[in-house]
Amino acid sequence: MRTTSKDITAEYLRRLRSELRDLPREQRDEILREIEGHIAEATTRMGDAGEVGLRTLLDDLGDPADIAAEARERFGVRRGRAGGLEVAALILITIGGIIIPGLGWLVGVALLWASAAWSVGQKIAGTLLVPGGLALPAFLFFWAPGATTAVCIRHRVRGGVVRWCEGGASSTNEVLGWLVFGLLVAIQIGMTIYLARKMRAAEPQEG
C-alpha cells in the first residue's frame, strides 16, 4: 500500500496529539492549530514537492516530543511522573473484578481514564479488550453454565454396579473452555504489560 502525503501528515499530527495529551485541551488545540496551519501554508508554497519534500518540512518543524516539551515549558505545565493512581489502575483493571466482584474493575477503569499517563486510544483498549479483566475468563470457565463438575452416582444392580453422571462439560467443551480461558488471560496480561510500558514511556526522563 502506497504511503501518501496525507498519510504522512496525519501520522505526524497523531504523534503530536499524543505527546500533547497532558496539556489542557484549549492549549493542546492551540498548538495543533498552529502546526496544522504551518504545514498547510508551507505545502502550498512548496507545490508538488513529493514525499521527500514533505518529510523534510516535518523534520524542520521538529520531533513531536520536542514540540510538546517546548509547549509544556511555554504554558508552565509540568509533566508528572506515574504514581499510585496509575499503579492502582493497572492492578484493578487486571484483578479488581476478582478482589471486589462487580466493583473493583470499574474503579480501575475510572482511575485509568483519570490519568494523563495514557492516550485515549490506550485507555479504550484497556477498557474494552477484556471487560472485567481476569474476572471475565474466571467467570466463563468456572462459573458459567456447563462449567460445573459432573455429579456421579453409583447404583448397585444385579450383576454389578451402574455409574450414572449428570452435569459437567463434554470433553470438547472442556478443551475449548481451557483455550478461551488461556487466550483471555494472555490478552489481559499482555494489555497490562503494554499499559505499564506506555506509562513508563510517558514519564519525564532525567536530564
HELIX and SHEET records of a PDB file:
HELIX    1   1 SER A    5  GLU A   19  1                                  15    
HELIX    2   2 ARG A   25  MET A   46  1                                  22    
HELIX    3   3 GLY A   50  LEU A   61  1                                  12    
HELIX    4   4 PRO A   64  PHE A   75  1                                  12    
HELIX    5   5 GLY A   84  ILE A   99  1                                  16    
HELIX    6   6 GLY A  104  ALA A  114  1                                  11    
HELIX    7   7 VAL A  120  LEU A  128  1                                   9    
HELIX    8   8 ALA A  135  ALA A  138  1                                   4    
HELIX    9   9 PHE A  139  TRP A  143  3                                   5    
HELIX   10  10 SER A  171  ALA A  202  1                                  32    
SHEET    1   A 2 VAL A 151  VAL A 157  0                                        
SHEET    2   A 2 GLY A 160  GLU A 166 -1                                        
END                                                                             
